[in-house]
Amino acid sequence: MATRIDSWIWAIRLTKTRSAAGAACRGGHVRLNGATAKPSATVAVGDRVSVRQGSRERIVEVTGLINKRVSAAVAAQNYVDHSPPPPPREVIASIPRREAGAGRPTKRERRELDRFRRGSMLVVAAIAVLGLSACGSDGTSDAVDSTPEPKTGTGPDFDRCGGLTTDDVVSISRLGGLTQVIDNPSACEWRRGATSAPSVSFNWYRGSPIGRERGTEQLQRDVTQDYEVDGQSGFIARHGNICETGIGWDADFIEISVMSASADGTASMTTDQTCEVTKRLTEKVVRGASS
């Protein structure tokens, strides 16, 4: 019997309730072998599942199929945890906290606190910024923050699936046998038959600044670098046979992900080749969008 991914991540205690597991999937916070997973997606032994939990990314390998909640000890027998370690306690302790009665944080302070939650590298950067903006002895600031809040809807208008067709995806990726399995206004995905890999996905995020996603990728992937298309900045991240790009416009961004390995782990192309395919797909989407 097939095991749904929302049932599985709830059963192994990655979420407190099954409804929370389903909500995480619908919100784009759950990935199966590098591709965004719907609640009804099925898992198999050997699959990799990642679940974004606040500022931390949990990455687990499926070793057993269960769909009922079990004890922590039994749950641990059904997965192998590959998650990066959480930030050290001393790093967490170094995060500035507002004292009671200090009032609501400013926009700048909210942005800096958000960066703190994205991992130790961003914590160091945020501490430096807060240090430079420190005020007088009474804790008040003499400067007025004039930095505009990122705006949603300032990017181009993307066609469904970013304008990519199944023929486009197969031709550019050279991954034969792909068919479209997800098609909605914000996410599209192509896979080979009933398997979860190889796969290609397009996601359009609105109201979610790209910096948050990049912080997560830096914790999850082997290499994350700057990347741009026609002067529009973003990132490219790689890990094994998975390569992802993100291009942002204020509080909107698109992400394209390619997983070139088959479900059994057989690699059809190198990491560099996978990233070249991902870049070509990204360039086609960005250059084909209407501004």
Long-range contacts (C-beta under 8 A, 24 or more apart in sequence): 2-42, 3-42, 3-43, 3-65, 3-66, 3-67, 4-39, 4-40, 4-41, 4-42, 4-43, 4-67, 5-30, 5-32, 5-37, 5-38, 5-39, 5-40, 5-41, 5-42, 5-43, 5-49, 6-30, 6-39, 6-40, 7-67, 8-43, 8-49, 8-62, 8-65, 8-66, 8-67, 9-49, 9-51, 10-69, 11-66, 11-67, 11-68, 11-69, 11-70, 11-75, 11-78, 12-60, 12-66, 12-70, 12-75, 12-76, 12-78, 12-79, 13-69, 13-70, 13-72, 13-75, 14-51, 14-53, 14-58, 14-60, 15-51, 24-51, 24-52, 28-187, 28-203, 28-205, 29-53, 32-196, 33-196, 33-197, 33-199, 33-242, 33-259, 33-263, 34-197, 34-199, 34-239, 34-242, 34-244, 34-257, 34-259, 35-189, 35-191, 35-196, 35-197, 35-199, 35-200, 35-201, 35-257, 35-259, 36-182, 36-187, 36-189, 36-201, 36-203, 36-257, 38-182, 41-196, 43-196, 44-196, 44-263, 46-263, 46-264, 46-265, 47-196, 47-263, 48-82, 49-79, 50-220, 52-216, 54-117, 55-117, 55-118, 55-119, 55-215, 56-83, 56-86, 56-219, 57-83, 57-84, 57-216, 57-219, 57-220, 58-83, 59-83, 59-84, 59-220, 84-219, 84-220, 87-119, 87-120, 87-123, 88-120, 91-120, 91-123, 94-123, 94-127, 95-123, 96-127, 96-130, 102-139, 106-141, 106-145, 107-145, 107-147, 107-149, 108-133, 108-145, 108-147, 114-212, 115-211, 115-215, 118-211, 118-212, 118-215, 118-216, 118-218, 118-219, 119-215, 119-218, 119-219, 121-218, 122-215, 122-218, 150-209, 150-250, 150-251, 151-250, 151-251, 152-206, 152-207, 152-250, 152-251, 152-252, 153-206, 153-252, 154-249, 154-250, 154-251, 154-252, 155-248, 155-249, 155-250, 155-252, 155-253, 155-254, 155-289, 156-249, 156-286, 156-289, 156-290, 156-291, 157-289, 157-290, 157-291, 158-204, 158-254, 158-285, 158-289, 159-288, 159-289, 159-290, 160-185, 160-188, 161-188, 161-202, 162-188, 162-202, 162-204, 162-254, 162-256, 162-285, 162-288, 162-289, 163-284, 163-285, 163-288, 163-289, 164-188, 164-202, 164-281, 164-284, 164-285, 166-190, 168-281, 168-284, 169-200, 169-281, 172-277, 172-280, 172-281, 172-284, 173-198, 173-200, 173-258, 173-260, 173-277, 173-281, 174-268, 174-269, 174-277, 175-200, 175-260, 175-268, 192-262, 195-262, 195-263, 196-263, 197-259, 197-261, 197-262, 197-263, 198-258, 198-259, 198-260, 198-261, 198-262, 198-268, 199-257, 199-258, 199-259, 200-256, 200-257, 200-258, 200-259, 200-281, 201-255, 201-256, 201-257, 202-254, 202-255, 202-256, 202-281, 202-285, 203-254, 203-255, 203-256, 203-257, 204-252, 204-254, 205-252, 205-253, 205-254, 205-255, 206-251, 206-252, 207-251, 207-252, 208-251, 208-252, 208-253, 209-248, 209-250, 209-251, 209-253, 210-234, 210-235, 210-246, 210-247, 210-248, 210-253, 211-248, 213-246, 213-253, 213-255, 214-246, 217-244, 217-246, 227-279, 229-282, 229-283, 229-286, 229-287, 230-286, 230-287, 232-286, 236-275, 236-278, 236-279, 238-271, 238-274, 238-275, 240-271, 241-267, 241-269, 241-271, 241-274, 242-274, 243-271, 243-274, 243-275, 243-277, 243-278, 244-278, 245-278, 245-279, 245-282, 247-282, 247-286, 254-282, 254-285, 254-286, 256-281, 256-282, 256-285
